[in-house]
């Protein structure tokens, strides 16, 4: 089985992304033995994302991300195909659905999820 390199990109600590990534990887026999996960926490700018995307291209890494900023999510969505990097948005689709369901605009503040009891 080929080695999987996965970059976990977050605007907070990256715990959510890592937990989801590990849960998905665990569904593949022996994948955990061939997986290298690296967290990129506290990402808050396009410049940081640009560096990560280029590094992912160099290392043939797969990106999963939990970013609450629509601007940063759009940047990853638009730039990763240019570098042939696969990227999966773990937070955006749910936030978009909640925005429609609640007819409300999200705060886009990183780390506030830990305050929900």
LINQUI-V558037 format. One record per pair of residues at least 24 apart in sequence whose ideal C-beta (glycine too) atoms are under 10 Angstrom apart, sorted by the first residue. I is the first residue (numbers start at 0). J is the second residue. Records with the same first field share a line. If there is no record, write none. Layout:
BEGIN
I: J + J
END
This chain:
BEGIN
0: 27 + 28 + 29 + 30 + 32 + 33 + 34
1: 30 + 33 + 59
2: 30 + 32 + 33 + 34 + 35 + 59
3: 27 + 30 + 31 + 33 + 34 + 35 + 36 + 59 + 60 + 61
4: 33 + 34 + 35 + 36 + 37 + 55 + 58 + 59 + 60 + 61 + 62
5: 34 + 35 + 36 + 37 + 38 + 55 + 60 + 61 + 62 + 63 + 85 + 87
6: 35 + 36 + 37 + 38 + 39 + 51 + 52 + 54 + 55 + 58 + 60 + 61 + 62 + 63 + 64 + 84 + 86
7: 36 + 37 + 38 + 39 + 40 + 61 + 62 + 63 + 64 + 65 + 89
8: 37 + 38 + 39 + 40 + 42 + 47 + 48 + 51 + 52 + 55 + 62 + 63 + 64 + 65 + 66 + 71 + 75 + 86 + 89
9: 38 + 39 + 40 + 41 + 42 + 63 + 64 + 65 + 66 + 67 + 89 + 90 + 109 + 110
10: 39 + 40 + 41 + 42 + 43 + 44 + 47 + 64 + 65 + 66 + 67 + 68 + 71 + 72 + 90 + 107 + 108 + 109 + 110
11: 40 + 41 + 42 + 43 + 65 + 66 + 67 + 108 + 109 + 110 + 111 + 112 + 113
12: 38 + 40 + 41 + 65 + 109 + 110 + 113
13: 37 + 38 + 39 + 40 + 41 + 42 + 63 + 64 + 65
14: 38 + 40 + 65 + 112 + 113
15: 63 + 65 + 89 + 90 + 112 + 113
16: 40 + 62 + 63 + 64 + 65 + 66 + 87 + 89 + 90
17: 63 + 65
18: 65 + 89
19: 63 + 65 + 87 + 89 + 90
20: 61 + 63 + 65 + 87 + 89
23: 63 + 87 + 89
34: 61
35: 60
36: 60 + 61 + 63
39: 64
40: 109
41: 109 + 110
42: 66 + 68 + 71 + 75 + 109
43: 68 + 71 + 109
44: 68 + 70 + 71 + 74
45: 70 + 71 + 73 + 74 + 75 + 78
47: 71
48: 72 + 74 + 75 + 78 + 79
49: 74 + 75 + 78
51: 75 + 78 + 79 + 84
52: 78 + 79 + 81 + 82 + 84 + 86
53: 78 + 82 + 84
54: 82 + 84
55: 79 + 82 + 83 + 84 + 85 + 86
56: 81 + 82 + 83 + 84
57: 82 + 84
58: 84
59: 83 + 84 + 85
60: 84 + 85 + 86
61: 85 + 86 + 87
62: 86 + 87 + 88
63: 87 + 88 + 89 + 90
64: 88 + 89 + 90 + 91
65: 89 + 90 + 91 + 93 + 109 + 112
66: 90 + 91 + 94 + 107 + 109
67: 91 + 94 + 105 + 106 + 107 + 108 + 109 + 110 + 111 + 112
68: 105 + 107 + 108 + 109
69: 94 + 95 + 98 + 104 + 105 + 107
70: 107
71: 107
72: 107
END
